[in-house]
Amino acid sequence: MRTVQPCIVIGSYVWDQDRVPRDEFQIRIAELNRLMDANGWKAVLVYGDAAEHSALAWFSGFTTRLRWGMALIPRQGEPRLLISMSSRDVPAMKLMTWIPDVVSGWSWDSAFDPWLAKLEGDGPIGSIGFELMRPPLFASLQKSLGNRFSLQAADEAVAAVRSTRPRELSQIRAASRLVQAAGAAFVEPWRLGKDIETSALAAERTARMMAAQDVRTLISFDGGRTLSPFRGAFEPQADRQSGMAGYIAVKHMGYWADLFVTGTRRASEVEQRTQASLRTLLDLAKPGAVAAELYAKATVALAPYSLHPVLSGSVGRRIGLSLNEGGEIRSDSGHALKPGEIYSLATGGYDPQAGGALTSAMLAITATGSELLHLSPASKLQ
C-alpha cells in the first residue's frame, strides 16, 4: 500500500539533542565500525532521498527533505555529509545532523572527487541504499571511485545491527501518541455527519498542530471497498447508514506511526471478523513467531472473508524511520519476529456487497512478549 507523497516536506527537522544526544550516534557508529572491520571496508557510503532515508537518518540524524543526501563514514577519520542542496542551504541543514562536515552536492557531477580523495589507501567500500540512486548520480560516483575503491552492498548486514534502543523507542512512543490523537480526530467529524474528506483534513490538522513533520492519508469513497488519495470533492455522505474507512500515517521526530480507521453505524459481520483477526495477531506476535504462520492464522480468523485488497497480501511490516522497514508478514515470509523490532499490524475483511473493514495496531517486540503501542480507534459510530 502506498500513499501520495507531498512535494514539499514541512515541519521541524532540527536535531533535538535533548532527546537524541551525540553519544547515541556514537553507539550506532561503533556498531558500523565492527561491520567495517569484519568485512574489510575502508568506509561506508549511506544514501537516502526524500522518499526513503531510513539508514541515512539512523546514522547521521539527517532527514532528506528534498532530492538526496549521502553520508561517507570512514573507518578512520571524521564522517562527512553531502547534500543535494545549494550552498546557501548548508547552514540550516547543519542543524539537522551531528556531523559537522556538511557540504553542498548541488554540482554532483564533480562533488565526489574531493570527498573520496580524503580516504587513505584503496579497497572495498560498503554501500547502503544504492538501489534508490538514479543512474546518472551512480555513474558520477563510479567515476570518482575509479580503480581505487570497489562497492560492496552492506544493506542486509547493517539492517541486522539496527536494533531499537531506549531513546529510539521513546521517540516511537511519541509518534504513536500523535497518531492516536489524529485517528480520533479522523473519526469524530464523520460521527457528526461530515463528509470523509472533511474528516481526513481534521485528522491532518490535528497532527500538524502537534508538530508532525509529515502526514499521509487515504480515504474510502465507497464504503470501505477501496482507499484513495484526497481529491477535494467534499461530497456529502451518500448513505448515513454506510460505514467509513481511512488510513493515516504521521512522522514525528523522524519516526513514523500509522493506523486505519473504520466506522460502522450498525452491526457488521465483516467488521467483527476483522477485529477477531487483529486479536489473533496481537496474541501471537512474540519473539520467535514465524511471520508466515502469523499470516495464516490471521486469515483463518478472518474467514469467510478474504483479506482486504488494499493490504496487498500483507498483515504487517516493521515501521520506524521508514513507513516500511521490511519484515512483511505474508503467506510466503520466511523470517521470525525478533526483540527490538517495531511492527505495524493491519488486517481487514472484504466483501463486494457488504463493503470492507480495516483495523490495525502498532507494537514493540520485547524479550518476553510484546508491548502494545496503540490500536485503531473504536469503530462503532453513534
Backbone hydrogen bonds, N-H to C=O, Kabsch-Sander energy under -0.5 kcal/mol:
donor,donor_aa,acceptor,acceptor_aa,energy
10,I,8,I,-0.6
13,Y,11,G,-0.6
15,W,95,L,-2.8
17,Q,15,W,-1.1
20,V,16,D,-2.6
24,E,21,P,-1.5
25,F,21,P,-0.8
25,F,22,R,-0.6
26,Q,22,R,-1.7
27,I,23,D,-1.8
28,R,24,E,-1.6
29,I,25,F,-2.8
30,A,26,Q,-1.9
31,E,27,I,-1.5
32,L,28,R,-1.7
33,N,29,I,-2.6
34,R,30,A,-1.7
35,L,31,E,-1.5
36,M,32,L,-2.2
37,D,33,N,-2.3
38,A,34,R,-2.2
39,N,35,L,-2.0
40,G,36,M,-1.3
41,W,36,M,-1.5
42,K,124,P,-3.0
44,V,73,I,-1.9
45,L,126,G,-3.1
46,V,44,V,-0.5
46,V,71,A,-2.6
47,Y,45,L,-0.5
47,Y,128,I,-2.7
48,G,69,G,-2.1
49,D,52,E,-2.5
50,A,67,R,-1.8
57,A,53,H,-2.6
58,W,54,S,-2.1
59,F,55,A,-2.0
60,S,56,L,-2.3
61,G,56,L,-0.5
61,G,57,A,-1.5
62,F,56,L,-0.6
64,T,62,F,-0.6
65,R,63,T,-0.6
69,G,48,G,-2.7
70,M,82,L,-2.8
71,A,46,V,-2.5
72,L,80,R,-2.7
73,I,44,V,-2.8
73,I,71,A,-0.6
75,R,42,K,-2.5
80,R,72,L,-2.1
81,L,101,D,-2.8
82,L,70,M,-3.2
83,I,103,V,-2.3
84,S,68,W,-2.6
85,M,83,I,-2.0
89,D,86,S,-1.6
90,V,87,S,-0.9
93,M,89,D,-2.2
94,K,90,V,-1.9
95,L,92,A,-1.1
96,M,93,M,-1.8
97,T,94,K,-0.9
98,W,60,S,-1.1
102,V,100,P,-1.4
103,V,81,L,-2.7
105,G,83,I,-4.4
106,W,85,M,-0.6
108,W,105,G,-0.5
108,W,106,W,-1.2
110,S,107,S,-1.8
111,A,107,S,-0.5
115,W,111,A,-0.7
116,L,112,F,-2.8
117,A,113,D,-1.8
118,K,114,P,-0.6
118,K,115,W,-0.8
119,L,116,L,-1.5
123,G,148,R,-2.3
125,I,150,S,-3.1
126,G,43,A,-2.4
127,S,152,Q,-2.3
128,I,45,L,-2.3
132,L,129,G,-1.6
133,M,130,F,-1.0
137,L,134,R,-0.5
138,F,134,R,-2.2
139,A,135,P,-2.6
140,S,136,P,-1.8
141,L,137,L,-2.1
142,Q,138,F,-2.6
143,K,139,A,-2.0
144,S,140,S,-1.7
145,L,141,L,-2.3
146,G,142,Q,-2.1
148,R,145,L,-1.2
149,F,145,L,-1.2
150,S,123,G,-1.2
152,Q,125,I,-2.6
154,A,127,S,-3.2
158,V,154,A,-2.5
159,A,155,D,-2.5
160,A,156,E,-1.4
161,V,157,A,-0.5
161,V,158,V,-1.2
162,R,158,V,-0.5
162,R,159,A,-0.9
163,S,161,V,-1.5
164,T,340,G,-0.7
169,L,165,R,-2.6
170,S,166,P,-2.0
171,Q,167,R,-1.6
172,I,168,E,-2.2
173,R,169,L,-2.4
174,A,170,S,-1.6
175,A,171,Q,-2.0
176,S,172,I,-2.3
177,R,173,R,-2.3
178,L,174,A,-1.8
179,V,175,A,-2.3
180,Q,176,S,-1.8
181,A,177,R,-1.8
182,A,178,L,-2.2
183,G,179,V,-2.5
184,A,180,Q,-2.1
185,A,181,A,-1.9
186,F,182,A,-1.5
187,V,183,G,-1.7
188,E,184,A,-1.9
190,W,186,F,-0.7
191,R,187,V,-2.1
192,L,188,E,-1.4
193,G,190,W,-1.7
194,K,189,P,-2.8
199,S,195,D,-1.7
200,A,196,I,-2.1
201,L,197,E,-2.3
202,A,198,T,-2.0
203,A,199,S,-1.8
204,E,200,A,-2.4
205,R,201,L,-2.9
206,T,202,A,-2.1
207,A,203,A,-2.1
208,R,204,E,-2.7
209,M,205,R,-2.4
210,M,206,T,-0.9
210,M,207,A,-0.5
211,A,208,R,-1.8
212,A,207,A,-2.1
213,Q,251,K,-3.4
214,D,251,K,-1.0
216,R,249,A,-2.7
218,L,247,Y,-2.0
219,I,228,S,-3.0
220,S,245,A,-1.9
225,R,222,D,-0.7
228,S,219,I,-3.6
242,S,239,D,-1.6
244,M,263,G,-2.1
246,G,261,V,-2.4
247,Y,218,L,-2.6
248,I,259,L,-2.4
249,A,216,R,-2.5
250,V,257,A,-2.8
251,K,214,D,-2.5
252,H,250,V,-0.5
252,H,255,Y,-3.1
255,Y,252,H,-2.1
256,W,320,G,-3.0
257,A,250,V,-2.0
259,L,248,I,-2.0
261,V,246,G,-2.6
263,G,244,M,-2.7
264,T,379,S,-2.1
265,R,241,Q,-0.5
272,Q,268,S,-2.0
273,R,269,E,-2.5
274,T,270,V,-1.7
275,Q,271,E,-2.1
276,A,272,Q,-2.0
277,S,273,R,-2.1
278,L,274,T,-2.0
279,R,275,Q,-2.3
280,T,276,A,-1.8
281,L,277,S,-1.9
282,L,278,L,-2.6
283,D,279,R,-2.2
284,L,280,T,-1.7
285,A,281,L,-1.7
286,K,284,L,-1.4
288,G,337,L,-3.1
289,A,286,K,-2.2
291,A,335,H,-2.6
292,A,333,S,-0.5
294,L,290,V,-2.0
295,Y,291,A,-2.3
296,A,292,A,-2.2
297,K,293,E,-2.3
298,A,294,L,-2.3
299,T,295,Y,-2.3
300,V,296,A,-1.7
301,A,297,K,-1.9
302,L,298,A,-0.9
303,A,299,T,-0.8
303,A,300,V,-0.8
305,Y,302,L,-1.7
306,S,350,Y,-0.9
308,H,348,G,-2.1
311,L,308,H,-1.8
312,S,309,P,-1.6
314,S,311,L,-1.3
315,V,329,I,-2.4
317,R,344,S,-1.6
318,R,326,G,-2.8
319,I,342,I,-2.0
320,G,322,S,-2.3
325,E,318,R,-2.3
329,I,316,G,-2.9
330,R,328,E,-1.0
333,S,330,R,-1.0
337,L,289,A,-2.6
340,G,365,I,-3.2
341,E,338,K,-1.6
343,Y,341,E,-0.5
343,Y,363,L,-2.8
344,S,317,R,-2.9
345,L,343,Y,-0.7
345,L,361,A,-3.1
346,A,315,V,-1.6
347,T,359,T,-2.4
349,G,357,A,-1.3
350,Y,306,S,-1.2
351,D,355,G,-2.2
355,G,351,D,-2.7
356,G,223,G,-1.4
357,A,349,G,-2.0
359,T,347,T,-2.5
361,A,345,L,-2.4
362,M,374,H,-2.1
363,L,343,Y,-2.3
364,A,371,E,-2.6
365,I,341,E,-3.1
366,T,364,A,-0.5
366,T,369,G,-1.7
371,E,364,A,-2.9
372,L,370,S,-0.5
373,L,362,M,-2.9
374,H,362,M,-1.5
376,S,360,S,-1.9
381,L,264,T,-3.2
